[in-house]
Amino acid sequence: MQIIADILSPCLHPQTKTYIRLQTNISYEVLQNCIYHLVLNHWPIRVTDRSGQNKLIIAEKELIFLEKWVELQKLSDAKQTNSEVTQKLKLEQVFARSK
């Protein structure tokens, strides 16, 4: 679930697979496999920009998933590392801006 959250979180705005990979630091193979399965289930939505470039963007259900993921992480892990806390704070800031 962490990888799914990592992939979806940059997609509040249309993003390329390359951008997502750079933001998540996930290997190309893992990213390709995860995105393939996510897109099959319409998580996230594939869009094409004006230049014809394919990008991914999340909708309401994915945003709800990310919000619940952050809540779950807060409840389940009292011993968080600084990087995990930073990542969660970034997600929370993104959610605050999207509302």
N, C-alpha and C positions, 0 to 999 in steps of 0.2 A: 504494500500500500504506500510505503514511503516513496518508491520510485514513481508510482502513478501521481502522487501529489507533487513530486518534483517536476514531472513533465507538464502537468496541467497548470501549475502556478504561474509560469511566465505567459500563459495564453489568454490573459484577460484582454489583451489586444492581439490582433493577428500576428503570428510569429512563424518564422521558417523553422524547419527541423534543425538547421545549422545553429540558429540562435538558441533554440531550446537545448541543444547539445552543449553549447558553450556555457549556458547558465546552470545546467545541472551536473556537468562533468560526468555524464553517463557514457559508457562506451557506445560506439556507433551501432554495433550489433544489437545490444540490449535496447537502445533507443528505437531502432527500426522495428524490432519485434514488438515492443510495448505499444508504439504508435499504431502499428498495423492492427493489433487487437483492440485498442481503444477506438480507432476510427471505424472498425467493423461494428462496434456497439454505439456509434455516433457520439463518442466521447473522445476527443473534442470534435468540433465541426470543421471540415476542410473547406476553405474558401480560396478564391483566386483574386489577387489584387489587379489593379489596372494594367500592370505590366505583364500579367499572365503568370505571375509567380504563385505557387501553391503555398498557403499558410494555414495554420491551425488556430482556432479561437474557441474558448469555452462559452457555454451558455449557463443558464440559471442552475441546472441540476449539478453541473460540475463545480460551480461556485459554492453551492450548498455542501457538496462533498468536501471541498477544501476547508470550509469553515468548520465542519464537523471533525475533520482530520486534526485541525489545530486544537480544538476542544479536547479531543481524545488524547493528544500528545500532552497537553497540560495536566490531564488527570492521571495519566499512566506513568509518567516519568518524573519523579521528584529529584532525581540526580541527573540533571541535564548538563551537557557540556556547553561551553560558551558559544560554539558554532551552531548548535541546535537551537539555542535560545535566540540567537541572532536571526536564524532562518525563520523561526516562528514569528518573531517580531516583524520581519519583512512581509510575511504573508498577512499578518494582521493589518499592517499599514496599507497594503494593496487592497484588502477588503474594505477598509475605511474609505479609501478613495473611490471605490467602485459603487458605493451606496449613495 
